[in-house]
Amino acid sequence: MAVAPRAPRPHWGAMARKRSHQQHGTANRPRFWGKHAVAAALDNPQRRVIKAWATQEAAGFMQFPKDMPVTLADVADLGRLVPNDAPHQGIVIEAEPLEDVWLDDVIAGAGERATLLVLDQVTDPHNVGAILRSAAAFGALAIVTQDRHSPPESGALAKAASGALETVPWVRVVNLARALDDIAQAGFWRIGLAGDVDMDIRAALGPARVALVLGAEGPGLRPNTREHCDALARLPISSAIESLNVSNAAAVALYAAATAAS
């Protein structure tokens, strides 16, 4: 199948250090589905797509590389390739996980104004996917998570991210507190979001480089993570509701940071 030229996309391959794809193994290869997630994966030069399954209709409009094996399948067959008969929109692919992205490389390439998102044990793939989507929408530099307490790449996460998994760098670190120290040394003002404080996020913003730190729903930020923030702030929400979903909170905080910088 012919591949039409595509528009340039953000390139952050220089920030990734290679690791052997063999160490992933076929069992760890994620499957993605849905038009946006699949198109973004195919468009990402850092993503190695192994194979694809598609309906006749989807095969006609998706831009597959000439050398990629594409198996034609009906809707029912595709439903068996995804969990819980997820909305595959006629297309499923299998790919290698993306290469590691390192925090030092990301913060070294930060401009005078930059926003990082740091997630403290946010493990739900739908939330992380939605946060990636908001990060792309508001131009965040990257998201940072603790490797042991964050979801792997998956079809559900990629679907929620709507293509942003392929464009927003995702840094996985071993020790989140140490990473926050490194982020501070790079000139980022670390704002932890918490509902039990008086300061509004608009008052906490100020320095041009900002790291927004969000905890999991329910527990929120862990005590050690709070101690590694320069300020703790709340979102200006109505008393009619106790809190926002973490992905919604991330979107509001990113908007606040973007408008404060403009």
BALOBA-1460 file (C-alpha; in Angstrom, 3 decimals):
// residues 262
<rec num="1" residu="m" x="0.000" y="0.000" z="0.000"/>
<rec num="2" residu="a" x="1.280" y="3.459" z="-0.915"/>
<rec num="3" residu="v" x="2.180" y="5.796" z="1.897"/>
<rec num="4" residu="a" x="1.214" y="9.432" z="1.346"/>
<rec num="5" residu="p" x="3.522" y="12.177" z="2.673"/>
<rec num="6" residu="r" x="2.650" y="13.306" z="6.184"/>
<rec num="7" residu="a" x="3.008" y="16.680" z="7.864"/>
<rec num="8" residu="p" x="6.065" y="17.152" z="10.112"/>
<rec num="9" residu="r" x="5.547" y="16.069" z="13.727"/>
<rec num="10" residu="p" x="7.353" y="17.031" z="16.948"/>
<rec num="11" residu="h" x="10.626" y="15.129" z="17.011"/>
<rec num="12" residu="w" x="12.098" y="14.091" z="20.347"/>
<rec num="13" residu="g" x="14.069" y="11.053" z="19.248"/>
<rec num="14" residu="a" x="17.284" y="12.781" z="20.348"/>
<rec num="15" residu="m" x="16.016" y="12.565" z="23.916"/>
<rec num="16" residu="a" x="15.619" y="8.798" z="23.806"/>
<rec num="17" residu="r" x="18.418" y="6.335" z="24.471"/>
<rec num="18" residu="k" x="18.129" y="3.077" z="22.658"/>
<rec num="19" residu="r" x="17.481" y="-0.244" z="24.293"/>
<rec num="20" residu="s" x="17.183" y="-3.565" z="22.525"/>
<rec num="21" residu="h" x="13.671" y="-4.351" z="21.373"/>
<rec num="22" residu="q" x="14.479" y="-8.004" z="22.014"/>
<rec num="23" residu="q" x="14.342" y="-7.457" z="25.755"/>
<rec num="24" residu="h" x="10.646" y="-6.577" z="25.511"/>
<rec num="25" residu="g" x="9.632" y="-9.938" z="24.081"/>
<rec num="26" residu="t" x="6.493" y="-10.526" z="22.069"/>
<rec num="27" residu="a" x="4.398" y="-10.932" z="25.236"/>
<rec num="28" residu="n" x="5.088" y="-7.280" z="26.167"/>
<rec num="29" residu="r" x="4.174" y="-5.814" z="22.804"/>
<rec num="30" residu="p" x="1.136" y="-3.557" z="23.210"/>
<rec num="31" residu="r" x="-1.768" y="-3.695" z="20.817"/>
<rec num="32" residu="f" x="-3.332" y="-0.394" z="19.821"/>
<rec num="33" residu="w" x="-6.697" y="0.188" z="18.214"/>
<rec num="34" residu="g" x="-8.808" y="3.055" z="16.973"/>
<rec num="35" residu="k" x="-8.069" y="5.450" z="14.116"/>
<rec num="36" residu="h" x="-6.313" y="8.199" z="16.079"/>
<rec num="37" residu="a" x="-4.080" y="5.934" z="18.175"/>
<rec num="38" residu="v" x="-3.087" y="3.780" z="15.208"/>
<rec num="39" residu="a" x="-2.488" y="6.691" z="12.821"/>
<rec num="40" residu="a" x="-0.273" y="8.392" z="15.422"/>
<rec num="41" residu="a" x="1.721" y="5.189" z="15.976"/>
<rec num="42" residu="l" x="2.244" y="4.744" z="12.240"/>
<rec num="43" residu="d" x="3.304" y="8.387" z="11.973"/>
<rec num="44" residu="n" x="5.871" y="8.135" z="14.776"/>
<rec num="45" residu="p" x="9.369" y="7.321" z="13.455"/>
<rec num="46" residu="q" x="10.328" y="6.152" z="16.965"/>
<rec num="47" residu="r" x="7.569" y="3.519" z="17.018"/>
<rec num="48" residu="r" x="8.234" y="0.096" z="15.502"/>
<rec num="49" residu="v" x="4.926" y="-1.378" z="14.368"/>
<rec num="50" residu="i" x="5.157" y="-5.136" z="13.828"/>
<rec num="51" residu="k" x="1.866" y="-6.043" z="12.165"/>
<rec num="52" residu="a" x="-1.670" y="-4.909" z="11.622"/>
<rec num="53" residu="w" x="-5.173" y="-6.278" z="11.260"/>
<rec num="54" residu="a" x="-7.857" y="-4.262" z="9.490"/>
<rec num="55" residu="t" x="-11.227" y="-4.472" z="7.853"/>
<rec num="56" residu="q" x="-11.347" y="-3.945" z="4.097"/>
<rec num="57" residu="e" x="-12.674" y="-0.424" z="4.653"/>
<rec num="58" residu="a" x="-10.018" y="0.536" z="7.212"/>
<rec num="59" residu="a" x="-7.256" y="-0.908" z="5.051"/>
<rec num="60" residu="g" x="-8.370" y="1.470" z="2.322"/>
<rec num="61" residu="f" x="-7.897" y="4.675" z="4.300"/>
<rec num="62" residu="m" x="-5.072" y="3.815" z="6.730"/>
<rec num="63" residu="q" x="-1.589" y="4.645" z="5.449"/>
<rec num="64" residu="f" x="0.380" y="1.466" z="6.078"/>
<rec num="65" residu="p" x="4.052" y="1.194" z="5.101"/>
<rec num="66" residu="k" x="4.560" y="-1.014" z="2.069"/>
<rec num="67" residu="d" x="6.534" y="-3.632" z="3.977"/>
<rec num="68" residu="m" x="4.087" y="-3.995" z="6.881"/>
<rec num="69" residu="p" x="2.062" y="-7.200" z="6.982"/>
<rec num="70" residu="v" x="-1.643" y="-6.347" z="7.075"/>
<rec num="71" residu="t" x="-4.188" y="-9.092" z="7.692"/>
<rec num="72" residu="l" x="-7.710" y="-8.413" z="6.473"/>
<rec num="73" residu="a" x="-10.293" y="-9.354" z="9.089"/>
<rec num="74" residu="d" x="-13.958" y="-8.794" z="9.821"/>
<rec num="75" residu="v" x="-15.278" y="-6.807" z="12.752"/>
<rec num="76" residu="a" x="-15.896" y="-9.893" z="14.895"/>
<rec num="77" residu="d" x="-12.348" y="-11.186" z="14.382"/>
<rec num="78" residu="l" x="-10.909" y="-7.808" z="15.383"/>
<rec num="79" residu="g" x="-13.078" y="-7.827" z="18.493"/>
<rec num="80" residu="r" x="-11.290" y="-10.964" z="19.628"/>
<rec num="81" residu="l" x="-7.906" y="-9.216" z="19.354"/>
<rec num="82" residu="v" x="-8.801" y="-6.492" z="21.870"/>
<rec num="83" residu="p" x="-10.008" y="-6.702" z="25.482"/>
<rec num="84" residu="n" x="-13.728" y="-6.605" z="26.194"/>
<rec num="85" residu="d" x="-14.550" y="-6.017" z="22.543"/>
<rec num="86" residu="a" x="-13.078" y="-2.483" z="22.746"/>
<rec num="87" residu="p" x="-14.096" y="0.052" z="20.050"/>
<rec num="88" residu="h" x="-11.377" y="-0.794" z="17.522"/>
<rec num="89" residu="q" x="-12.904" y="1.138" z="14.579"/>
<rec num="90" residu="g" x="-11.779" y="-1.568" z="12.199"/>
<rec num="91" residu="i" x="-8.045" y="-1.413" z="12.891"/>
<rec num="92" residu="v" x="-5.664" y="-3.103" z="15.362"/>
<rec num="93" residu="i" x="-1.851" y="-3.036" z="15.374"/>
<rec num="94" residu="e" x="0.882" y="-4.716" z="17.411"/>
<rec num="95" residu="a" x="4.001" y="-2.668" z="18.180"/>
<rec num="96" residu="e" x="7.142" y="-2.505" z="20.269"/>
<rec num="97" residu="p" x="7.068" y="-0.222" z="23.328"/>
<rec num="98" residu="l" x="8.785" y="3.116" z="22.817"/>
<rec num="99" residu="e" x="12.408" y="3.512" z="23.805"/>
<rec num="100" residu="d" x="13.333" y="4.965" z="27.174"/>
<rec num="101" residu="v" x="13.289" y="8.726" z="27.598"/>
<rec num="102" residu="w" x="15.659" y="10.121" z="30.238"/>
<rec num="103" residu="l" x="14.864" y="12.988" z="32.563"/>
<rec num="104" residu="d" x="18.277" y="14.652" z="32.153"/>
<rec num="105" residu="d" x="17.741" y="14.871" z="28.396"/>
<rec num="106" residu="v" x="14.250" y="16.314" z="28.752"/>
<rec num="107" residu="i" x="15.112" y="19.062" z="31.237"/>
<rec num="108" residu="a" x="18.339" y="19.889" z="29.395"/>
<rec num="109" residu="g" x="16.232" y="20.719" z="26.342"/>
<rec num="110" residu="a" x="13.696" y="22.863" z="28.227"/>
<rec num="111" residu="g" x="13.146" y="26.418" z="27.075"/>
<rec num="112" residu="e" x="12.885" y="29.516" z="29.264"/>
<rec num="113" residu="r" x="9.211" y="28.729" z="29.795"/>
<rec num="114" residu="a" x="8.292" y="25.086" z="30.187"/>
<rec num="115" residu="t" x="5.799" y="22.952" z="32.077"/>
<rec num="116" residu="l" x="6.379" y="19.424" z="33.329"/>
<rec num="117" residu="l" x="3.718" y="17.085" z="34.683"/>
<rec num="118" residu="v" x="4.819" y="14.764" z="37.493"/>
<rec num="119" residu="l" x="2.435" y="11.947" z="38.471"/>
<rec num="120" residu="d" x="2.754" y="10.368" z="41.900"/>
<rec num="121" residu="q" x="1.441" y="6.786" z="41.651"/>
<rec num="122" residu="v" x="-1.300" y="7.520" z="39.118"/>
<rec num="123" residu="t" x="-1.840" y="3.987" z="37.825"/>
<rec num="124" residu="d" x="-5.113" y="4.018" z="35.890"/>
<rec num="125" residu="p" x="-4.319" y="3.812" z="32.145"/>
<rec num="126" residu="h" x="-7.376" y="5.841" z="31.158"/>
<rec num="127" residu="n" x="-6.311" y="8.673" z="33.473"/>
<rec num="128" residu="v" x="-2.710" y="8.628" z="32.270"/>
<rec num="129" residu="g" x="-3.892" y="8.549" z="28.663"/>
<rec num="130" residu="a" x="-6.198" y="11.518" z="29.226"/>
<rec num="131" residu="i" x="-3.376" y="13.382" z="31.002"/>
<rec num="132" residu="l" x="-1.101" y="12.781" z="28.004"/>
<rec num="133" residu="r" x="-3.792" y="14.220" z="25.762"/>
<rec num="134" residu="s" x="-4.053" y="17.368" z="27.914"/>
<rec num="135" residu="a" x="-0.248" y="17.593" z="28.049"/>
<rec num="136" residu="a" x="-0.174" y="17.641" z="24.245"/>
<rec num="137" residu="a" x="-2.991" y="20.192" z="24.068"/>
<rec num="138" residu="f" x="-1.250" y="22.656" z="26.413"/>
<rec num="139" residu="g" x="2.296" y="22.073" z="25.199"/>
<rec num="140" residu="a" x="3.730" y="20.353" z="28.275"/>
<rec num="141" residu="l" x="7.377" y="19.375" z="27.981"/>
<rec num="142" residu="a" x="6.844" y="15.798" z="29.231"/>
<rec num="143" residu="i" x="5.166" y="13.697" z="31.873"/>
<rec num="144" residu="v" x="7.230" y="12.040" z="34.614"/>
<rec num="145" residu="t" x="6.098" y="8.920" z="36.488"/>
<rec num="146" residu="q" x="7.617" y="6.377" z="38.839"/>
<rec num="147" residu="d" x="8.296" y="3.248" z="36.841"/>
<rec num="148" residu="r" x="6.910" y="0.781" z="39.395"/>
<rec num="149" residu="h" x="3.705" y="2.735" z="39.966"/>
<rec num="150" residu="s" x="2.549" y="3.693" z="36.500"/>
<rec num="151" residu="p" x="0.735" y="1.737" z="33.805"/>
<rec num="152" residu="p" x="2.530" y="0.186" z="30.839"/>
<rec num="153" residu="e" x="1.785" y="1.245" z="27.298"/>
<rec num="154" residu="s" x="-1.512" y="-0.328" z="26.328"/>
<rec num="155" residu="g" x="-4.352" y="-0.031" z="23.883"/>
<rec num="156" residu="a" x="-6.659" y="1.510" z="26.477"/>
<rec num="157" residu="l" x="-4.063" y="4.124" z="27.399"/>
<rec num="158" residu="a" x="-3.279" y="4.945" z="23.766"/>
<rec num="159" residu="k" x="-6.987" y="5.252" z="22.942"/>
<rec num="160" residu="a" x="-7.512" y="7.674" z="25.843"/>
<rec num="161" residu="a" x="-4.430" y="9.644" z="24.753"/>
<rec num="162" residu="s" x="-5.845" y="10.002" z="21.215"/>
<rec num="163" residu="g" x="-2.387" y="10.065" z="19.632"/>
<rec num="164" residu="a" x="-0.548" y="11.948" z="22.398"/>
<rec num="165" residu="l" x="1.297" y="8.802" z="23.544"/>
<rec num="166" residu="e" x="3.367" y="9.194" z="20.390"/>
<rec num="167" residu="t" x="4.139" y="12.914" z="20.731"/>
<rec num="168" residu="v" x="4.533" y="13.682" z="24.459"/>
<rec num="169" residu="p" x="7.763" y="12.338" z="26.009"/>
<rec num="170" residu="w" x="7.059" y="9.996" z="28.926"/>
<rec num="171" residu="v" x="9.889" y="9.755" z="31.467"/>
<rec num="172" residu="r" x="9.840" y="6.794" z="33.867"/>
<rec num="173" residu="v" x="12.068" y="7.157" z="36.916"/>
<rec num="174" residu="v" x="13.050" y="4.798" z="39.722"/>
<rec num="175" residu="n" x="12.882" y="7.351" z="42.557"/>
<rec num="176" residu="l" x="10.341" y="10.157" z="42.243"/>
<rec num="177" residu="a" x="11.775" y="12.244" z="45.110"/>
<rec num="178" residu="r" x="15.226" y="12.205" z="43.522"/>
<rec num="179" residu="a" x="13.678" y="13.140" z="40.183"/>
<rec num="180" residu="l" x="11.948" y="16.113" z="41.825"/>
<rec num="181" residu="d" x="15.326" y="17.214" z="43.205"/>
<rec num="182" residu="d" x="16.798" y="17.059" z="39.697"/>
<rec num="183" residu="i" x="13.822" y="18.998" z="38.338"/>
<rec num="184" residu="a" x="14.372" y="21.723" z="40.955"/>
<rec num="185" residu="q" x="18.068" y="21.949" z="40.104"/>
<rec num="186" residu="a" x="17.048" y="22.565" z="36.492"/>
<rec num="187" residu="g" x="15.150" y="25.674" z="37.582"/>
<rec num="188" residu="f" x="11.604" y="24.316" z="37.794"/>
<rec num="189" residu="w" x="9.211" y="25.577" z="40.500"/>
<rec num="190" residu="r" x="7.477" y="22.480" z="41.845"/>
<rec num="191" residu="i" x="3.771" y="22.910" z="42.653"/>
<rec num="192" residu="g" x="1.994" y="19.998" z="44.291"/>
<rec num="193" residu="l" x="-1.782" y="19.913" z="43.896"/>
<rec num="194" residu="a" x="-3.614" y="19.258" z="47.163"/>
<rec num="195" residu="g" x="-7.143" y="19.877" z="48.345"/>
<rec num="196" residu="d" x="-6.291" y="20.573" z="51.994"/>
<rec num="197" residu="v" x="-4.360" y="23.827" z="51.542"/>
<rec num="198" residu="d" x="-5.415" y="27.470" z="51.253"/>
<rec num="199" residu="m" x="-3.199" y="28.708" z="48.425"/>
<rec num="200" residu="d" x="-4.865" y="28.904" z="45.019"/>
<rec num="201" residu="i" x="-2.838" y="27.582" z="42.074"/>
<rec num="202" residu="r" x="-2.934" y="31.026" z="40.467"/>
<rec num="203" residu="a" x="-1.106" y="32.443" z="43.486"/>
<rec num="204" residu="a" x="1.423" y="29.588" z="43.457"/>
<rec num="205" residu="l" x="2.391" y="30.166" z="39.815"/>
<rec num="206" residu="g" x="5.127" y="32.639" z="39.061"/>
<rec num="207" residu="p" x="8.472" y="31.237" z="37.905"/>
<rec num="208" residu="a" x="8.633" y="30.561" z="34.190"/>
<rec num="209" residu="r" x="9.538" y="26.884" z="34.547"/>
<rec num="210" residu="v" x="6.870" y="24.919" z="36.412"/>
<rec num="211" residu="a" x="6.515" y="21.279" z="37.439"/>
<rec num="212" residu="l" x="2.918" y="20.388" z="38.317"/>
<rec num="213" residu="v" x="2.841" y="17.418" z="40.690"/>
<rec num="214" residu="l" x="-0.362" y="15.376" z="40.965"/>
<rec num="215" residu="g" x="-1.176" y="12.390" z="43.155"/>
<rec num="216" residu="a" x="-3.533" y="9.490" z="42.677"/>
<rec num="217" residu="e" x="-7.242" y="9.900" z="43.300"/>
<rec num="218" residu="g" x="-8.071" y="9.202" z="46.916"/>
<rec num="219" residu="p" x="-4.604" y="9.138" z="48.540"/>
<rec num="220" residu="g" x="-3.357" y="12.234" z="46.729"/>
<rec num="221" residu="l" x="0.297" y="13.164" z="47.064"/>
<rec num="222" residu="r" x="2.394" y="11.002" z="49.367"/>
<rec num="223" residu="p" x="4.015" y="12.852" z="52.312"/>
<rec num="224" residu="n" x="7.528" y="12.499" z="50.870"/>
<rec num="225" residu="t" x="6.363" y="13.877" z="47.546"/>
<rec num="226" residu="r" x="4.732" y="16.866" z="49.263"/>
<rec num="227" residu="e" x="8.023" y="17.579" z="51.020"/>
<rec num="228" residu="h" x="9.763" y="17.745" z="47.649"/>
<rec num="229" residu="c" x="7.438" y="20.476" z="46.348"/>
<rec num="230" residu="d" x="8.184" y="24.187" z="46.583"/>
<rec num="231" residu="a" x="4.509" y="25.041" z="47.067"/>
<rec num="232" residu="l" x="1.230" y="23.236" z="47.623"/>
<rec num="233" residu="a" x="-1.841" y="24.641" z="45.930"/>
<rec num="234" residu="r" x="-5.462" y="23.812" z="45.313"/>
<rec num="235" residu="l" x="-7.635" y="24.270" z="42.255"/>
<rec num="236" residu="p" x="-10.341" y="26.947" z="42.488"/>
<rec num="237" residu="i" x="-13.325" y="24.587" z="42.332"/>
<rec num="238" residu="s" x="-16.769" y="25.062" z="43.828"/>
<rec num="239" residu="s" x="-17.606" y="23.695" z="47.258"/>
<rec num="240" residu="a" x="-20.387" y="21.746" z="45.557"/>
<rec num="241" residu="i" x="-17.859" y="19.043" z="44.714"/>
<rec num="242" residu="e" x="-15.011" y="17.702" z="46.811"/>
<rec num="243" residu="s" x="-12.450" y="17.074" z="44.086"/>
<rec num="244" residu="l" x="-11.861" y="16.507" z="40.387"/>
<rec num="245" residu="n" x="-10.768" y="13.381" z="38.585"/>
<rec num="246" residu="v" x="-6.960" y="13.497" z="38.355"/>
<rec num="247" residu="s" x="-7.012" y="13.826" z="34.566"/>
<rec num="248" residu="n" x="-9.447" y="16.750" z="34.786"/>
<rec num="249" residu="a" x="-7.320" y="18.322" z="37.520"/>
<rec num="250" residu="a" x="-4.259" y="18.022" z="35.281"/>
<rec num="251" residu="a" x="-6.070" y="19.782" z="32.437"/>
<rec num="252" residu="v" x="-7.163" y="22.656" z="34.687"/>
<rec num="253" residu="a" x="-3.671" y="23.028" z="36.167"/>
<rec num="254" residu="l" x="-2.073" y="22.978" z="32.727"/>
<rec num="255" residu="y" x="-4.476" y="25.655" z="31.545"/>
<rec num="256" residu="a" x="-3.646" y="27.793" z="34.576"/>
<rec num="257" residu="a" x="0.080" y="27.419" z="33.904"/>
<rec num="258" residu="a" x="-0.337" y="28.170" z="30.180"/>
<rec num="259" residu="t" x="-2.418" y="31.315" z="30.755"/>
<rec num="260" residu="a" x="-0.080" y="32.551" z="33.508"/>
<rec num="261" residu="a" x="2.823" y="32.283" z="31.075"/>
<rec num="262" residu="s" x="1.055" y="34.133" z="28.256"/>
